[in-house]
Amino acid sequence: METHALSHHVIRRHPERAVPDEASAILAAGMVAHVGFCEDGQPFVIPMSYHYDPQRPDRLYLHGARESRLLQVLASGAPVSVAVTLVDGLVYSRTAFNHSMNYRSVVCFGRANVIEDEAEQRTIFEAMTERYFPGRRAGVDYQPATAQQLAATLLVEIVIEEWSAKARRGGPRGPYDTDPTAPGTAGIVPLKE
């Protein structure tokens, strides 16, 4: 399987938060991808589970019913945008304007190809199950998909052409947040393990 070099999309707002070297790790850790596409001039964003393997950093996989509007549009070769965000903490400040969130995120741009080969489908679906449920094995912990179930499912491989990764870390940065005599409170509510 061939991979290609990924280009990095320029981050305009807070460019100091760019973390291009973390993009693959963020995609590997994420659970929900928000998939953006347009149909007949109408934009849509749909949350979906997905598969990502850091060994193939330029590929991301989505699946669902063959009748799915999203998958039908992607199967046509239309451009797609995929966003994955990990929320690490809520940041509260002594000033309303400076409340924030610590996060890591990736936005990918690309186009999809349909995966029709049954053996390749099985390999990807089993890897996705392992990613979401580590240790579960087909034929031991669950019954593998039947040929009929695979035929009813559309699997697309998004070839990532460009991506950007961004992160915010640290505490509150308001003008009074380091002053213990100022009114109010400041700190972080951590959300990651």
N, C-alpha and C positions, 0 to 999 in steps of 0.2 A: 504494500500500500504506500502510495506516494504522499508526501507532505510537502507543503510549500512554505516559504517564509511569510510570516504575518507582518503586515505594516501596522504601525501604531497611529491611531487617530489622535489628533491634537486636542488636548483638554484646554478649553479657554477660560473657564471659571475655576479659580484656585488651581492653576497649573502646578503649583508646588505639591499638590496632593497626588500627582501622577505616580503610579507604582507599576510600570509596565512589566517588570520582572515577576510580579505577583499574579498576573492575569490567569495563568494556568492553574495555580493553586486555589484561587478563588473559585474558578469554574469547577474544579474537582471537589471542593467542599460544599458547594451550593446544593440546595434541594429543589428550589422552584426557579424556573426561568420565565420571565415575562417576554412573550414573543409578540413583536410588532410587525404588522403587515398592512397593506392597503388593498381593498377590493372595490372597484368602481368608484374610486375617489374617496371612499370612506375608510378612515384609519381604524384599526382594531388592535388591542393588546390583550392577549390571553395568557393566564398563568398556566404553566405545564410542568410536569416532571420531565426530566431529560437525562441523557447519558453523556458523559464526558470522560475521556481517558487521556491523562497527561502524556501518554506515549504517542498519542495522535493529536497534538495540540491545535491543529487547524480543522478539527472536526467536532461537531456536536450533533446529537441524535434526538429526534422527537418522534413520537408515535401516537396513534389514536385510530378511531374509526375511519374507514376509507371515505365515508361521507362527510367527514369533518371539513368545514369551510376552510379553516386555517391550513390543514394539510393539503387540500386540493389546490389552494393558491400557491403554497410552497412547491408542490409537485410540478406546477407549471413553470418553475424557474424564476418566479418573481423575487425581487429583493426582499430580504428579511433583516430585522434587527432583533437581537436577543439580549436581555439585561438580566444579570444575576447579582443579588445583593446579600451580603452577610451583615447583620446588625450586631455590633459588639457591645454597645452601651448607649444609654441615654445621658446626655450631658445637660445639667441644669446650672443656670447662672443667676447671679444677683440682679440681672437685668433681663427683661423679656426678650429683647432683641438678640441676645447672645446664647439662648438655649440652642442646643445642637444635638447631633447624634454621631457616635463613632461607628464607622462602617467601612467595609471593603466592597467594591463593586466592579463589575466588568460589563461593558457594552460591546457586543459583537455585531458585525455587518457581514452579510454573505448571501449565498443562494443555496438552494437545496437540490439534492438528487434523490430519487426514489431507490430504495434498496429492495429488490425483488427476489434475490437469491435466498432460498429458504435456509440454507446452512449459515449464511452470513447473518440473516435475521436472528436465528437462534443464538448465535454467538453474542450478538449485541444485546439481545434481551436478557440472556443469562448474566452478562457482565453488568447490565443495569440493575438487575435484581440483587446481585452481589454488592453493588455500590450502595444501594439503599438498605439492604438487609445483609450485612456482612456475615459470612459463614453459611448462608442458606444455599443449598445445592439442588439443581434440577434432578429429579428422579429419586432424591433422598428426602428432602424437606418439603418439596412441592412437585406436583405433576407438571412436566413440560407442556408448553402450548401444543395443541394439536395442529395438524396441517390446516384444518378448517378455520381455527382461530387465527392462525398466521395469515391466511388468505383474507380474512375480514379486517385485518389490521394494516394500516399504511405506515411504513417506517421510512423516514427521510433523514438523510445525512446532510447537515448544513456544512458547506465548505466555508470556513471563516476566512474572509478576505482582509478584514481590518478589525482591530479591536482597541479598546482603551481600558485601562484599569485605574481606579482612583480609591484613595483611602483617607479617612479623617481619624486621627488618633489624638489622645491626650485629653486634658481637662478643659474646663470652661475658660474662655478667653475674653470675658467682658471687662470693662474698665475698673470694676470694683471687686472682681472675683478673688484677688489676692489680698484684699484688705479685710482682715478679720473684724474690724470695727464697723464696716459698712452694713447697712440693713440687708436682710435676706440671707439666703444660703446658696452655696455653690458646690458642685461635686459631680460624680458619675454614678449612674446605676448600671453596673455591669450586666450584660446579657449573655455573654459567651461562657462556656465551661472552662 
